Amino acid sequence: MLSKSAQQHRFMEAAAHNSAFAEKAGIPQKVAKECVTADKRTAKKKPDRKFAKRRTSTQKRTKTCA
């Protein structure tokens, strides 16, 4: 399952790398690892994903509609 936002991606990264965090958040670490793996596969295909690279201070911030 792909992450819907950069915040969700960072959350899954944290859960995938820290078993105590995953347990506290109430998600299986295996599920978090699967999400991170799916995001990495998609990021290779589409480098313009929000979480593929961090925004630098010189790039403009844009608002998105939900």
VOLOFI-710140 format. One record per residue: y, x, z of N, C-alpha, C in turn; residue number from 1; residue in one letter. Coordinates in nm, 3 decimals, padded with zeros to 5 digits. Layout:
N
(lumba (Y, X, Z), (Y, X, Z), (Y, X, Z), NUM, A)
...
***
This chain:
66
(lumba (-00.117, 00.085, 00.000), (00.000, 00.000, 00.000), (00.124, 00.090, 00.000), 1, M)
(lumba (00.218, 00.059, -00.086), (00.339, 00.138, -00.094), (00.440, 00.094, 00.011), 2, L)
(lumba (00.522, 00.186, 00.052), (00.630, 00.155, 00.146), (00.739, 00.077, 00.075), 3, S)
(lumba (00.799, -00.015, 00.145), (00.906, -00.096, 00.089), (01.042, -00.029, 00.102), 4, K)
(lumba (01.054, 00.063, 00.198), (01.183, 00.129, 00.220), (01.159, 00.271, 00.269), 5, S)
(lumba (01.266, 00.348, 00.269), (01.258, 00.485, 00.319), (01.226, 00.486, 00.469), 6, A)
(lumba (01.280, 00.389, 00.541), (01.255, 00.380, 00.685), (01.106, 00.353, 00.712), 7, Q)
(lumba (01.047, 00.265, 00.634), (00.905, 00.237, 00.651), (00.821, 00.360, 00.616), 8, Q)
(lumba (00.863, 00.433, 00.514), (00.790, 00.554, 00.475), (00.794, 00.657, 00.589), 9, H)
(lumba (00.910, 00.678, 00.648), (00.922, 00.774, 00.759), (00.837, 00.730, 00.878), 10, R)
(lumba (00.833, 00.598, 00.904), (00.752, 00.544, 01.012), (00.605, 00.573, 00.989), 11, F)
(lumba (00.558, 00.551, 00.866), (00.418, 00.577, 00.834), (00.387, 00.726, 00.838), 12, M)
(lumba (00.480, 00.811, 00.797), (00.462, 00.956, 00.807), (00.442, 00.995, 00.954), 13, E)
(lumba (00.524, 00.940, 01.042), (00.513, 00.972, 01.184), (00.379, 00.926, 01.240), 14, A)
(lumba (00.338, 00.805, 01.204), (00.211, 00.751, 01.253), (00.092, 00.830, 01.198), 15, A)
(lumba (00.103, 00.877, 01.075), (-00.006, 00.951, 01.014), (-00.023, 01.088, 01.078), 16, A)
(lumba (00.084, 01.145, 01.129), (00.079, 01.281, 01.183), (00.067, 01.286, 01.335), 17, H)
(lumba (00.084, 01.172, 01.403), (00.082, 01.172, 01.548), (-00.001, 01.053, 01.596), 18, N)
(lumba (-00.119, 01.081, 01.648), (-00.209, 00.973, 01.690), (-00.153, 00.892, 01.807), 19, S)
(lumba (-00.081, 00.957, 01.897), (-00.023, 00.886, 02.010), (00.083, 00.786, 01.963), 20, A)
(lumba (00.164, 00.827, 01.866), (00.266, 00.738, 01.810), (00.202, 00.619, 01.740), 21, F)
(lumba (00.097, 00.646, 01.664), (00.027, 00.538, 01.592), (-00.033, 00.437, 01.690), 22, A)
(lumba (-00.091, 00.488, 01.798), (-00.150, 00.399, 01.898), (-00.042, 00.316, 01.966), 23, E)
(lumba (00.070, 00.378, 01.998), (00.181, 00.308, 02.064), (00.240, 00.201, 01.971), 24, K)
(lumba (00.247, 00.232, 01.841), (00.302, 00.138, 01.743), (00.203, 00.026, 01.710), 25, A)
(lumba (00.075, 00.048, 01.739), (-00.025, -00.055, 01.717), (-00.082, -00.059, 01.576), 26, G)
(lumba (-00.073, 00.054, 01.505), (-00.133, 00.060, 01.372), (-00.237, 00.170, 01.370), 27, I)
(lumba (-00.348, 00.149, 01.299), (-00.449, 00.255, 01.290), (-00.394, 00.375, 01.213), 28, P)
(lumba (-00.425, 00.492, 01.260), (-00.377, 00.614, 01.195), (-00.432, 00.625, 01.054), 29, Q)
(lumba (-00.552, 00.575, 01.031), (-00.612, 00.579, 00.898), (-00.528, 00.498, 00.798), 30, K)
(lumba (-00.477, 00.384, 00.840), (-00.394, 00.300, 00.753), (-00.264, 00.373, 00.719), 31, V)
(lumba (-00.204, 00.438, 00.818), (-00.080, 00.513, 00.795), (-00.103, 00.626, 00.696), 32, A)
(lumba (-00.216, 00.695, 00.709), (-00.247, 00.804, 00.616), (-00.267, 00.752, 00.474), 33, K)
(lumba (-00.330, 00.635, 00.461), (-00.348, 00.576, 00.328), (-00.214, 00.540, 00.265), 34, E)
(lumba (-00.121, 00.488, 00.344), (00.012, 00.453, 00.292), (00.086, 00.577, 00.246), 35, C)
(lumba (00.079, 00.684, 00.323), (00.146, 00.808, 00.287), (00.088, 00.865, 00.160), 36, V)
(lumba (-00.044, 00.860, 00.147), (-00.111, 00.910, 00.026), (-00.070, 00.828, -00.096), 37, T)
(lumba (-00.062, 00.696, -00.082), (-00.021, 00.610, -00.193), (00.124, 00.639, -00.233), 38, A)
(lumba (00.210, 00.663, -00.135), (00.350, 00.695, -00.164), (00.362, 00.828, -00.237), 39, D)
(lumba (00.281, 00.924, -00.198), (00.286, 01.055, -00.265), (00.241, 01.044, -00.409), 40, K)
(lumba (00.138, 00.963, -00.435), (00.092, 00.945, -00.573), (00.202, 00.879, -00.657), 41, R)
(lumba (00.270, 00.780, -00.602), (00.376, 00.711, -00.673), (00.497, 00.800, -00.692), 42, T)
(lumba (00.530, 00.881, -00.593), (00.646, 00.969, -00.601), (00.628, 01.072, -00.712), 43, A)
(lumba (00.505, 01.114, -00.739), (00.479, 01.208, -00.847), (00.504, 01.142, -00.982), 44, K)
(lumba (00.470, 01.013, -00.993), (00.491, 00.940, -01.118), (00.637, 00.901, -01.136), 45, K)
(lumba (00.702, 00.861, -01.027), (00.840, 00.815, -01.032), (00.925, 00.898, -00.935), 46, K)
(lumba (00.984, 01.005, -00.980), (01.060, 01.090, -00.889), (01.189, 01.026, -00.837), 47, P)
(lumba (01.227, 00.910, -00.887), (01.349, 00.847, -00.841), (01.327, 00.756, -00.720), 48, D)
(lumba (01.210, 00.759, -00.660), (01.187, 00.679, -00.539), (01.280, 00.724, -00.427), 49, R)
(lumba (01.319, 00.634, -00.341), (01.415, 00.665, -00.235), (01.368, 00.778, -00.145), 50, K)
(lumba (01.240, 00.779, -00.113), (01.191, 00.877, -00.016), (01.132, 01.000, -00.081), 51, F)
(lumba (01.135, 01.011, -00.213), (01.079, 01.128, -00.281), (01.159, 01.253, -00.248), 52, A)
(lumba (01.290, 01.238, -00.237), (01.373, 01.350, -00.196), (01.488, 01.296, -00.112), 53, K)
(lumba (01.539, 01.378, -00.025), (01.647, 01.333, 00.061), (01.780, 01.337, -00.013), 54, R)
(lumba (01.865, 01.244, 00.021), (01.997, 01.238, -00.040), (02.084, 01.349, 00.018), 55, R)
(lumba (02.155, 01.418, -00.067), (02.245, 01.522, -00.020), (02.380, 01.459, 00.012), 56, T)
(lumba (02.464, 01.530, 00.080), (02.593, 01.476, 00.121), (02.685, 01.451, 00.002), 57, S)
(lumba (02.659, 01.514, -00.112), (02.744, 01.495, -00.229), (02.706, 01.373, -00.311), 58, T)
(lumba (02.587, 01.318, -00.289), (02.546, 01.200, -00.364), (02.609, 01.075, -00.302), 59, Q)
(lumba (02.645, 00.979, -00.385), (02.706, 00.857, -00.338), (02.602, 00.767, -00.273), 60, K)
(lumba (02.645, 00.695, -00.175), (02.559, 00.596, -00.113), (02.580, 00.464, -00.185), 61, R)
(lumba (02.473, 00.394, -00.212), (02.484, 00.267, -00.280), (02.421, 00.159, -00.195), 62, T)
(lumba (02.480, 00.041, -00.202), (02.424, -00.072, -00.129), (02.327, -00.144, -00.221), 63, K)
(lumba (02.219, -00.194, -00.161), (02.121, -00.268, -00.238), (02.110, -00.407, -00.180), 64, T)
(lumba (02.079, -00.502, -00.263), (02.060, -00.640, -00.219), (01.914, -00.659, -00.181), 65, C)
(lumba (01.892, -00.732, -00.075), (01.755, -00.753, -00.029), (01.693, -00.870, -00.096), 66, A)
***
